Amino acid sequence: MSSILEEIETKIAGLKTSTSKSNVGVVRETGDGVARIEGLSDVMLNEMIEFPNGVFGLALNLEETEVGAILLGETTKVSEGDEVKTTGKLLQVPVGKALLGRVVNTIGLPLDDKGPIKTETFYPLEKKSPRALSSRRSVSQPVQTGIMAIDAMIPIGRGQRELIIGDRATGKSDDRDRHNHQSGALEQGRRRRRRQELSTALLHLRCDRSEEFQRRALTRRSRTRRRDAVHDNHFRACVGHSNESISRAVCRRGDGRVVHGQWNGRAHHL
Amino acid sequence: MKINKEIRQLAREMLRASFTDGRLDGGKIASLVQSLITKRPRHFMDVLQYFKRLLRLEIEKRHARIEGATQLARRRRSISLRG
């Protein structure tokens, strides 16, 4: 019996225990492609984190008690209570000759069942912009649009980008053109002239509807159908052409909405 | 490191599973130890150590040591060697 004890002692002596540290958290809730994770205490911003079933995520929202991550992959495979590990890597994709001829998804994972991509080179997805962009001067010169509301509340700088949101026909394009110095006196005059021409064209169209249009509609109904409608963007391209081309480019629906585009079969149902 | 209650419980269960007809079974013990090493549960090294201790005590419990100032008779010596 003492031989058994010796055998156990030999086995214990032969065992090697290795310890490895891994940062692990638990999915608290998931939905809309976002997972909220508890317990990830040592995660970096923009770090790739690994979910079960080979799904990866990107830690974007680091809060005191939880981490918000967007899921990069099959979101249905991640559920509450799943264990999450950090990878220690920022969002990156494999690059190199091993990538040639392979089919990969957006984060570089293979989709072609040819095994993992054996490369040691990775390239970050989020990195500094090229020199041509980063060497641009910063915005330092104000631009007066001439619209008091804009200049007072949201002053605009030369070279900056600005989001303009608004309802239709509220003058968004006018403001934009003015800001882009495209709308001087010449441009305004051009636009006014176009509007006048548009009114003339509309008059022609309405006149046509009464007799000419009715006749054409009856004779060539399947091929040509007219609608009196207009949109200023398309009108620019259409001014100088026949009324026919205007009606082809733009259609107004019965409810007042303007649908623009080339004449096609869909317009029959407008 | 202090051996906790769970480790002691697991080691005792292993010891109970090591008997066949009231006697320690070498084959069973070997398979138990092997499965523990394969599965590597938490604190398995401590479990093994404690299991070894329990086995040693069990073996000692089932052995009698006979000491004499004079030479033992051949029959008694053979009994003691046989265990």
Interface residues (C-beta under 8 A of the other chain):
Chain A: M1 S2 S3 I4 L5 E7 I8 E9 K11 I12 L15 T17
Chain B: L24 G26 I29 A30 V33 I37 M45 L48 Q49 F51 K52 L55 R56 I59 G83
